C-alpha cells in the first residue's frame, strides 16, 4: 500500500526561504510543498518583537487549517529566533527553525575571527546572544546587520539590477583585518543572503568560508521524517502563497519556476501588524 504523501510548509517573510526549500526538496522529492511568503509586512528584520510575534501567530492561524501540513519549516532566522516556542505551544505538528549557524562557524574558523551577517531583528535577539556566549567564546564575533540587504536579495531574484558597490558597502564591516589574523568565516544568518552568494564571493576583499544553514536543515528534516522512499513519486509543482499581491514579471516568474514554484496565490492575512 502506498503511503500518503507528506506535506511540508516552508515559511519566510519573502523569497529567502527558497534557499532552504531547495535542499529540503532535493532530500525529500517525494513530499508535497507549500511555500508561504509573508511579503505584506516584509522585512521582518525591522519589526518589533511584539509585532512580529503577533503577526506570525495570525499568519499560522490562517495557514495551518487551510493547508494542514505535516511539518513546518520556519525558513527565516528573524522569525525562528523568536516565534518557535509560541508556535510549538499553539500547534501540535513539528516546527523546524533556522537559527544562526554560530556553532559550526566557531568550530571551523582557524583565525577565530567570525562574522555573523544577519537582519537587525536577529542581531538583537537574546537567542543570538546566547548562541554566541555558548558556542563562540574563543572567537572575536562581529555581529553585523545591514538593514537593506534582504531587500536587495529580493530585488536580484526579481530580476532588478543591484550594483556590486551597494552590496559591498553592506558586507564590508564583516571583514576585519588585525594583520596577524582576519575574518575567515561568515555566517549567512538570514535566508535571503545565500541568494547573493555569487556576488559576495566575487566582491569579498579576501576569500572566506560562507556558512549557509540550509543543508543542515535538510538533514534535520530527513532525521525527523525519514529518507525518501525508494519508489519515490516524482516532485510535484509547488504551491506558493504571498500575503500581498505583487507583480510577477517574467524574470521573477522564471526564478520562482526554477525553485519549483508554479502555482502562485495571494492570500491576505489581517493582523495588527498590517494596519
Ligand atoms: N529571510 C529572513 C531571515 O532569515 C529575513 C528577511 C527579513 O528581514 O524579512 O531572517
Boltz pocket constraint, residues with backbone or C-beta under 6 A from the ligand:
constraints:
  - pocket:
      binder: B
      contacts: [[A, 12], [A, 13], [A, 14], [A, 16], [A, 17], [A, 42], [A, 43], [A, 44], [A, 45], [A, 46], [A, 75], [A, 76], [A, 77], [A, 78], [A, 79], [A, 119], [A, 122], [A, 150], [A, 189], [A, 190], [A, 191], [A, 192]]
      max_distance: 6.0
